[in-house]
C-alpha cells in the first residue's frame, strides 16, 4: 500500500511540474508545424500499437504463469500456433507498410526546399548565422535586422540560410522545421505563420560558448503591425555594408536587437562567396574566374546566380 501511495505522489508531483512546460512542438502556430505535429502523433501511435500490447502481455504472462498459480495450463508439448504467428508477423508488417507510405508522402510534402502553395506572394529572407547572433536580410526591401525576425501572418516566408561561423541549425519550433546553416553553402526553408504572436527561434546545434544565448524573436504580425515594423526599421540611421558587417560579425554574446535601414547589395552572396574555395571543383591550371560585361561572376553556383538575378 505504501508503495502504491508513493507511486501516486510521484506521478502527481511530476504532473504538477510539467504543467508549466510549453510543449511548443505540439502547439503549432503554422501549417508546416501542424503537419509535422500530426506526423509525430501518427508515427508514435502506430508504433504504440505494438509497444503497448507487448508491455501489457509481459506483466500479464508473468502474473498468470507464476510458480504459485496452480490453475495455469501446463502444455509442455506445445510447439506453435498459426494464429499467433499471423499476429506476430502480420501486425508489424502492416504497420511498416503504413509507415513506409506515410514516410514517402510526407518526405515530399514537408520537403524544406519545396515552396508553399499560396495565392499570397512570399516574403524572402536571407539568414546569416554568426557568433553568436542571427542576421536577417530582406533583399526585396533593402533592410535588415539582428536577433529579430518579423513576418506577416498567412504569408509564406522563403528562407535562404548560410553561416559565417561554425555550423549551426536554424529552428523556429512554433512554425516548424529546422535546417542547418553552413559556411559557404545555402540551405532553403519555407515556413508560414497562421497566428499572430511572438515566437522563439533558436540555434539547435551547439556552436561554442555563446550557444545558449543564440536565440531570436519571431514576430508574426498582422498587416498594419507589419507595415509599422517596416517603417520603424526604415527610419533607423544605421546601414549595413561590408565595414559595418565586419564589426557585426565579431563574436558577441546576447547581442541586442539591431535594425539597419539600408543593406549593401549582394552582401549575402559575398558572405557565401568568402568560403567558395572550401569544396570548389578543380579548375584547369592557370584558369581565371570569368566575368561578363556586367561584372558578374559566370562560374558561380546556379543558385547564387539565380539569387543575384
N, C-alpha and C positions, 0 to 999 in steps of 0.2 A: 504493500500500500504506500509506504514511504517513497519507494522508487517511482511509482506512478505519479504521486504528487510532485516529486522532483522534476520529472519529465514535463509535467504540465506547467510548472513555474518557469522552466527553461524556455518552453515554447512561447509562453505569454511574454516573457522578457524580450525574447528575440523579435516577436511581432511588434512590440512597442518601439523597440529601437529602429526597426526597419520601416516603421510607419512614416518617419520623417524623410526617408530616401525618395528621391525623384527618379524613377526608372525611366529616363527620358527616351530611351530607345523604344519603350512600349507606350509612349505618349507622343506620337509623331505630330509634327506641325506642317508636313509637306507630303505630297503624293508619293515621292520616291521613298521617304522614310516609312510611310504607311505600308507600301508594298513590301518593303524589307521586313517590317514587323510581322506582317501576315505570313511571309515565307518562314521566318523563325518559328512562329507558332505552329504552322503546318508541319514543318520538318520535325519539330520536337514532339508533336502529338503523334505522328506516325511511328516514331521510334519508341514512344512510351507504350504503344500497343504491344510491343514485345517485352519491354523492360518491366512494366508493372505486373503482368501475369507471372513472369519468372520470379520476381521478388515475392509475390504472394504465395506461389506454389512452393517456394523454398521453405518458408515458415510452415505452410500447411503440411507438407510432407514430413518435415522434421517433427511436427507435433503428432501427426497421425501414426507414423511408424516408429515412434519412440519405443524403447525397450519395455517399458511398463504397460504398454497398450496391448492387451491380450486379444482384443476384438479385431485388430487389423488383419487383413487377409495375408496369409503367407503363401507365396507362389514361387517356390524355388526353381521350377521348370519353365517359368515364363521367359520367352525369348524376344518376341517382337509383336508389334501391333501396327497394322496398315493404317488405321485411323490416326494413331499418334504420329506415325511417320509423315502422313499427309499434312497434319497440322504443323509439325516441327519444321518441315521443309517448305510447305506451301505458303504459310503466312509470311515468313521473311522474304520469300521470292516475290510475292505480291507487293510487299512494302518497298522492296528495292526497285521494282518496276515503276511504281508510282513516284518514288523519289527521283528516279532517273528521268522520268518525263517532266516532273516539276523543275528539276535542275536544268534541263535543256531549255525549257520555256523561259525561266526566269534569268538564266545566264544571258540570253539575248535581250529580254525585255528590260533588265536592270543593268545593262552594259553602261558603265560610266561615260563611255565615249559616244553613246547614242543620244542625239539631240531629243529633247522632249517634244511631244506633239502638242502644239498650242497655236491658237489664232493670234496670240499676242506676240509682238516682236521681242526677242530675248535681249537681256542686258549682258554685255560682255565685260568680264572682269579678269584682269591678269593678276595673278597672285605670286608674290616672291617671298619665300621664307628666308630670313636672315637670322643671325644670332642676336637676340632671341626675341624676334618680333615678326609680325606679318605685315607686308606692304600690299595694298590693294590699288591697282591702277585701273581706271575706267578709260580705255583707249578711245572710245567713241565720244566721251565727254571731256577728255583732256584734264581730268582731275585725279587725285589720289588721296588715300588715307592710310594711316598706320594703326593697326590694332582695333579698327572699327570698320565693319562692312555693312553697308546699307543696301537693301534690295526692295523693290516694290512687290507688294503682295500679288499672288496669282500671275506672276510673270516669270517665265523660265530664265535662269541665270546660267550662262556658259562660262565656266571657269577654265582658264589656261594657267597651269601651275608649274613653277620651277623653284629652284633653291639657289641661293648664293652663299651657301654654307654647307654644313653636314646634312645628309639626307634626313628628312622627317616625313610626317604624314599629316595631310590636311583633313580635318574632320569637324563637321557640324552635326552632332548626334540628333538634334531635333529635325533636321532636314534630310538626313540620310547620307549614306555613302562615306567612304574615306578613300583617299588615294595618295600615293607617295609623291613627295616633292624632291626632285633630284637635280643636282647641278649639271648644267649642260644639256638638260633634257626638258621636254614639255610633256605634261600629262593633262588629260582632259577630265572634266567632271561637269555633269549637268544636274542642277537641282531646281526646286521651286518651293516657295513658302506659301502655304494656303491660309495661314492665320497670321494676323498682325501680332507682333510681340518682340521681345528681346531674347535671343538665344545665344548660348555659349559655344564658341568654337575653340578647338584645342589643337595642339600638336600631339599626335597619337603615337609618336615614335621618339624614343629617348635620343637627344642630340646635344647633351652637355649640361653644364651646371645651371643654366637658365631655363631648363626644360619645363619645370613645374610652373613657371610664370609666363610661358609662351602660349598665351591664350588671347582670344579677341572676342569682341561683342558683335553679334549679328543682329541688325535691326531690320525686321520685316515691317515695312511701313505702307500705309495707305497712300493714295495718290498725292494728296495735299501735303502730308507729312514728308513724303519722299522728295517732293519739289522743294520744301523748306530746307531739308537736309542738303540738297544740292546747292541751293543758294548760300547756305552757311559756308560750305566748302569753297565755293567760288569767290566768296568775299574775304577769305583769309589771305594774308600778304605773302605767305611762303610759297615758293615754287620749287619744283623738283627737277634738277638737272644732274649731270654727271658729278659735279662737285658736291652738291647737297646730298646726293645719294651716297657718295663715298663716306660722308660723315654719318649718314643714317645707317649704313651697313656695318659700322663698327659695333662690336659686341656690347650690348646693354641688357640689363635685366629689369623686368617690369617697366618697359618703355611706355611713356604716356601716349594717349591718343593724339595723333597729329594729322593735320589736314594740309593739302597742297592744292592751290587753285590752278596751277598750270604744271604740266608734265612734259618734259622734253620728248620729242618724237623718237620712236624706236628704242626707248630706254629699256623696255622689257627684252627686246630682241638682242640688244647689246649685252645685257646681263647673261642671256643664254649663250651668246657667241663667245663670251670670255673663256668658256670651257670646251670649245669645239674640238680642240686637239686631243681630248681625253679618249674618244673612241672613233677617231676620224679614219675614214677609209684611206688606204695608201694611195698617194698620187705619184705619177711618173716623176722621176728625178729631174729637178730643175724646173718643174711646172710652177706656175704662179696662179694666185687667186684671180679669177676673171671678173671683170665688172662691165656692165653695159653702159650705154650712153647716159643713163640717169644716175650713174654712180651707185648702182645697186648690185649686190653680190649675185652671181648666177650659179654658184656651186653650193648654195646653202641647201638645208633640208627642205623638201617641198612644203612642209608645214610652216616653216619660217617664212618662205616666200608668200604663202597664202595669207599669213598674218600681216605681212608687210603691205600686200596689195589691198 
